[in-house]
Amino acid sequence: MPSYVVKTPQCSYPVVVERGGLAKLREYIPERAGKVFFVSTEDVWQLYGAEMGRVLGNLPHEVLFFPGGETRKRLAGVETLAEQLVEKGGDRSSVVVAVGGGILTDVAGFLAAIFMRGIPVIQVPTTLLAQVDAAIGGKTGVNLVAGKNLIGSFHQPLAVLIDPAVLDTLPEREYRAGLFEIIKHGVIADAELFWLMRREPSRVMSHAPDVVDRMICDSVRIKAEVVSGDEKEEDRRRILNFGHTFGHALEAETGYSRFLHGEAVAWGMKAAASLGGLERMLPAEDKQEILRCVNAYGPFPPLNGIDPSRLAARLKSDKKTVKGKIHFVLPERIGAVKITSNVDERLVLAAIQEALAC
């Protein structure tokens, strides 16, 4: 299976997609590295901890456990991990290996970015969402009550190791949540990937290996290309936020407790498609196809009791808001999007109301 390279002004690193590829972890540990610190959750470590230990062999290593969950993705959790790093002998020669889903890769990456002013990290994503999005690109961070990922840093990994076979252990809801990030990639940059997801839901949901491998590889290719061209989200990388501006508002409004991140992004894509339609930017048929594709991978948590006006107000706390202007990523057609801040606030509210109803 193919490997991809993310190239930034400061570094380049491989994103390896390979069944059984976790066994190659040791190849990416620097020769002069000190102690290796795995950061994981207890449930993930029960599945893969023994293999990780065997792979490292006689290399000194420790395991740090993060309790997991969006509500625990806060600075306090990072401080606890940093204290444990010191207690267990961590120093500037140490390497962090993040083994887990998107929350874990964000937290462990942020830990590596700030411990001793920065130590290396290797990302080993074990959920679909982390494999196709969170683990690639160097974005790390934690949440505030006011919004998602408002504290963070760009810290590129030494490598990202993706094994599609680990997805067979995922709960179905977690698997579905990752599928929405793949749909996102199709809408923003690859119509063929979108139509694969639109036309093959039964094969996608049955984990057909050829389909799973293709949708991961296509998503990784897109993410690697975009990040390589815009590491710090100053221009084109913002297209990766399709669905996220609305989705982050939904997560914050519901206290990070009702929706998985991918589910919130799914709703956010529906809101963005509705806004694109109301702005007369997106053809009606393309809008309907996006909605059909997203809905095909439900069900979703209930949306009852959510105030559209409060969601609209939360958009202004999004980290992509600049000088009070919200930057929306809106589809122009399947396979292409536009970034715009010139949007009528009444249409934004109308799009939220429409998305809450559909």
N, C-alpha and C positions, 0 to 999 in steps of 0.2 A: 504494500500500500504506500501511497506517496507521503513525503514529508514536505513541509513548507517552511519558509524562512521569513521571519519578521526582521526587517532592517530599519533601524532608527539612526539618527545622527551619532548617538553614543555607542551603540552596540547592535549586534545581530544575534539571533538565536533560532534554534529549530523548534518547530511544532511537529511532533512525530505522531502520526496516526497509524497504529499497528495493533492488530489483535495479538495479545501476549506480550505487548511491548513494555509492560511494567517491569519485566525481567531485565531490561536494559538500563535501569535507573543508575546503577553504579558507573556506567560509562560517562555520565554527565556530572558526576561529583568531581570537582577540581582536585588534581593530584595533591596539592598542598593544603587542602581543606582540613580544618580541625574537626571537632565533633559535629555530627549531623543531628539536627533536631527535627523529627517528624512532628507536624502539627495536624491533628485529626480530631474527629469526634469518636466517641466510644463505639457506636454502632458500626461506623465505617472501618474502624481499626479491627474489630472482631472479624470482619470479612477479609481484610487485606494485610493486616499487621504481620502475620507469620511470614507471608511472602516477601514483604518489604524487608523484614529482618534477614531472611535468607539471602536476598539480593545483595545486601550490604556486607554480609559475611563478617569479617573481623574488624570492619571500620567501626570506631566508637560512635554510638548513637543513643539518643534518648527519645522518649515520646511525651509530648505535651498535649493534653486534652482540652479542647474548647467545647463548651456545652451545646453549642449550635443554636439555631433559631434566630430569626430576624430581630426579635425583641432583645436579644443578648448581643447583637452586633453593635457594641458601644465601646467607648474609650476604656471603660473600667475593665472590660474583658481583655483588651490588649495589654493593659498595665499588668494584669494578673499573669498573663503569659510571659511578659518581659521579666517579671520577678522570678518566675520559674526558670527562665533561661539563665539568669545569673546564678540562681541556687544550684543548677545542674552543670555549671561550668562553661556556659556560653561566653564567647569572646568574639573579637573581630575576624577570627578565622573560621567561625562556625557557619554552617549552611542550614537554612530552613527548607524542609520538603513538605509542601502542603498537600495533604491527601484528603480529598473530600469534595463537597459541592461548592456552589458559587459563594455562599456566605463564608465558608471556611477559606476558600482561596483569597477572597477579599481581605479577611482578617489576618491570615497568616502572611500574605503579601505586605500588608501594612506594618505588621510586626517586624518583618525583615527590613522594610524601608527605613524604619526609625530606630531600631536597636543598634547601639554603638554607631549611630549616624549612617547605618546602612550595611547589611550583610546580604550575601546572595540567597536567592530563593529558586527552587525548582517546583513547578506546578504539576501535580498529578491529579487531574480532575476526575471525579467518579460519578458525577451526574451529567445528564445530557446538556443541561443548561450551562454548566461550567465548562464542558468540553467545547461547545460551539461559541461561547461568548466570554464568560467571566474570567477564565484562566488565561486568556490570550490578550495581550495589549498593554499589560503593566498597570492597569487601573486597580488601585487598592483603596480601602477606606472603611469607615464605620458611619453609623447613623447618628443624627440628633433627633430630638423630639420634633423639631421643626421640619425635618426632611431627610431624605435618604442620601447616604454617602456624602454628606456635607463636610466631613473631615476626612482627608485622604491624601494620597501621594501617587505620582507615577513612579513605578519601580519595576523595570522589566526583568523577567526571570532569566535564568541561565538556559532553561529549556522547558517545554510543555510536552508531557507524555500522555497521549490519549489512547486508551484501549477500549474500542467499542464493545468488547465482550462484557465489560463490567456492568453495562446497562441492563443485562439480564437479571441482575439482583435488585434493580430499582423498583420501588413501589410504583404502580401504574400512574398515580397522580403526579409523582415527581417526573416520570417520563413524559407525560403529557405537557407538563410545565415547560420542559426544554424544547418541545416541538414548536412552541410559539416563537422562540428565538430563531428557529430555522425558517419559519414562515416569514418572519421579519426580514431575514437576509434575502429571501426570494423577492419580496416586495420592493426592497430598496435597490437591488443590484442584479438579480438573476431570475428572469421570468421562467426559465426552464425548471429551476429549483422550485419555484412557486407552484408550477403546474404539476410537478411530481407530488408535492404535498396535497394539492387539490384533488388529484385523480386517484391517488393510491392510499387512502386512509387505512384500508384494511391491512395492506402489507406493511405500512408504517407501524400500525399498532400491534401487529404480530411479530415485530422485530425481525422481519426478513433481512438477513445479513447484507445482501447486495444493496437494498434500499437504505438501511441504516448507515452502511459505510459510505454510500454516495452522499447522503444528506449531511453527514458529518464533514466529509472532505470538502464538499462545495462550500459549506459554511466557514470552515477553517480557511479556505482559500480566500474568500471574500474578506474575512476579518483581518487576515495577514496583509492583504493588499491595501486595505484602507488604513490600518495602523502604520504600515511602512510609509505611506504617503503623508501621514498627519499624526504624529505620535501624541501630541498634547491637545488634541481636539480643538485646533484653531481654525479648521476649515472643513475638509470633506469628512473627517471622522464623525462629525456631528450627525451624519446620516444614520449612524448606528443607533441613535436615540429614537428612531421611529417607534412610537408606542410607549416610550419610556417617560416622556414628560407628563402625559395623562396618567400613566400607570404608577409613577412614583407618588403622585398626588393621592391616588386611591389607596396605596399602601399606607401612607402617612395618616390619612383621614380615618382609616380603620385600625390604627394602632399596630400595624405590622403583624396582625394576629389572624386575619380572616383569609387573606390571599397569599398563595405562594408568589414569588416574584414573577415567574413566567405567566401565571394567571392574570396578574395585574397588567403585565405588558400586553397580553391578549386583549383585555378590555381597552387598554390604551390605544391599540391598533384600530379597534373598532371606532373609538372616538376620533382618532386622527383621520380615518377614512371618511367618517361623517363630516368632519370639518372640511376635508378636501372637496367633498361633494357640495357642501354649502357654499364654499368659495368658488365653485364652478371651475375648479382646477382638475378634478378627477372625473372621468366619464362615469355615468351611472352604472353601466354594466361592470366596469372594473371594480367599482365600490361594492357592488353586490357579490362579486366573486371573492373579494377579500373577506367580506363578512361570512360568506358560506364556508370558506376555507378555515377561518378561525373557529367558527361554531362546530365544524366537523370534529374538532379535537376536544370538545367539552366532555363532561359537564363542568360548570363553574360554580363557585360559592355564590349564595344569594346576594343580590345587590339592594335588598330592601333596607330602608331607613337611611340611605345615603343622600345627603343634601347636595344638589347640583351646585348651588351657590358657594358652599364651603369648598367643594372640590375646585371650582374656578378660582377662588381666593388662594388656595394652596399652590396653584401653578406659579405664583409669583415668588415662592420660596425655593423653587427648583434651582439647582446649581447652574443650570444653563441660562438662567435669566440674567441679562446684562443691562445695567442702567435702567432697570425697571421694565425692560422689554423682554417678553417671553419669545424664545425662538422655537418655532414649531417645525417638525419634520413632517411634511404632508406629501402623500402620493400624487404624482401626476398621471401615472399609469402603472400597471404591474411591471416592475423592473426598474422604476425610476422615481425618485422623490425630489422635493425641493425644500430648502430651508428658508423660512420666512418669519419675520416678526411683524409684518404688516397685515394683521388679522383683526377683524372687527370683533370686539369683546362680546357683543351680543351673539355672534355666530359661534363663538367658543362655548358659551353657555348652552346654546341650542344643540351643539354637537354632543356635549356632555349629557344633556337630557335625552337625546336620541340614543346614545350608547347605553345609558342606564336602562332604557326600555327594550333594547333588542337582545 
